[in-house]
Amino acid sequence: MAVTSEVAIDRAEAEPTPPRTHADAGDAELMREELQSLIASPDFARAPIMKRLLSFLVSETAAGRGDQLKAYSVAVDGLGRAADYDARADSYPRVQVGRLRRMLDSYYGATAPTRGLRLAIPSGRYRVVLQPLPVEAETSTGAPAPAILPERPLMFGWRVVAILLLVLLGAATMLRILPMRTAAANVGREPPVLELAGTEMANSSELGNVVRATLLNGLARSGMYDVRAPSRREASGPQAAPARYRLSTDLIEGDSPRLFLRLWHIFPDRLIWSGDISLPAGMRLDADMIDHALAPAIATIGRANGLIAAHELQENAGLEALGYSCLLLYHRYHKERTDLELQHVRACVDRSLKLDANDAELQAAATQLAIDTVTSSSTDPRERPALLLTARRHAQISASIDPLNAWSNIARARVAVLSKACPAAVGFALRASELQPYDPSLLADAGVYLLDCGDARAEGLIRRAIALDDNPDGRFYALLLLLAIARDDRPLALEALAQMSPPVLGRHGRFFLISAAGYAMVGDMARARAAWSHLRAIDAPVQDPQAFLERLGFSEELGAKAIGHLRRARLI
């Protein structure tokens, strides 16, 4: 089998470019318009690598740099590979561009382009061109011609009629007995579709454009659903999955602009949540201020345990959870850390990976579950090196599937922390927080890994997690208390202790141990002893608090400081 070499591609790019069918003057804008329709389609929404790659290639081509594209720039700038990528030894960009060509062909096989011109990538090149849709392809997107069947005489005998009547009677009886199935057979295995309504806002004003772009950017970063923003033309053809949720937007402008959001469940229509957000006023439009105002609402809707995830978990995450519904279970376990759910979650992740090993988030979940087993007190210490290797393998697979997945990067950060590779851990944690800055759970994890590595940016991530979280127990303040213990910062410790409350489910040992150390640090011995008494009722962490903190993933230095405060309070 012949493989196209990089030299051959470069030579092809150096040859004169064949004349285009259409004038270059309008190509750039037309490409960008067609790109927006493509990346909003369900297939591209579920393929973030292809979406990023196509956006990069269109952007470079529209800027006039299409003929200068090489494998190195496509790999590094378009696909997120490291700067030391070797184009001669790795065919990754050619493979991914080949996959992108197939996705484009599949898309245009079912959906007509906006203005009769489709995006295409000529063989042996990386630049994008506009091409007219072939006549046969245009025909295929229209209504199918009625089939002409040969006439046949009716030859039903009375026995055939009787059998048909019995079948119909049986079917009618079953419909009366069994509940009607209103969902598809694979419901729960794929993310639902969230439709962003209120498209007229995009054309109302500059403020409307920024608000809509911020909502789209924030909501699209979540893996809990696929976002669809209908355009003026009907972009959702018969191949598009129906939306299960709709977010309606109403922008009231003036001296005190306000944005009204309504999240609906479709079929049957049911209002799940509504929000009223005051936007910054003034002549100068600040995108960062708009993002700051909208971030809590984006987090409420799209985080791993947010409104849509909770609703889908209630409907689809039963004993047979697979794929997407299994991820919902994993994120609930990751939040509450209840031992009762651990085995169930581990089993559903294993089953899901056997069906689809190319799911980056499932591989990341498998990484975290393997590390939870490594740090468990019930795990034989002799088994831990092998489990850590398993975790590292899942993390590497997850990253190879989608290097721009935030959960993949946070899993790699945790593996790096356990391996005492702090520079890598900090890099992965920061990258995860940049890819998904609206999920408080992910931001809190990233903050902990930076804290373990002594990075000063830990506090910023933990405080953003606190700002985006609307749980009443203030669970992320425990991380702020750990930061205070690490810094010997008494005012910060008092701030955190004032906001903390015991979790309803899970993590009781962690909460009371950290609380006892914090109260001992600030000199409140009565409350330190009370927290320690609660901890003794749980028992397990009391036996060896240092080992317990290490199993939770905290650094030896941080653990030693916490234990020092407990010793000075004569609790251990």
Secondary structure, 3 states (H helix, E strand, C coil): CCCCCHHHHHHHHHCCCCCCCCCHHHHHHHHHHHHHHHHCCHHHHCCHHHHHHHHHHHHHHHCCCHHHCCHHHHHHHHCCCCCCCCCCCCCHHHHHHHHHHHHHHHHHHHCCCCCCEEEECCCCCCCCEEEECCHHHHHHHCCCCCCCCCCCCCCCCHHHHHHHHHHHHHHHHHHHHCCCCCCCCCECCECCEEEECCHHHHHCCHHHHHHHHHHHHHHCCCCCCEEECCCCCCCCCCCCCCCCEEEEEEEECCCCCEEEEEEEECCCCEEEEEEEEECCCCCCCCHHHHHHHHHHHHHHHHCCCCHHHHHHHHHHCCCCCCCHHHHHHHHHHHHHCCHHHHHHHHHHHHHHHHHCCCCHHHHHHHHHHHHHHHCCCCCCHHHHHHHHHHHHHHHHHHHHHCCCCHHHHHHHHHHHHHCCCHHHHHHHHHHHHHHCCCCHHHHHHHHHHHHHCCCCCHHHHHHHHHHHCCCCCCCCHHHHHHHHHHHCCHHHHHHHHHHCCCCCCCCHHHHHHHHHHHHHHHCCHHHHHHHHHHHHHHCHHHHCHHHHHHHCCCCHHHHHHHHHHHHHCCCC
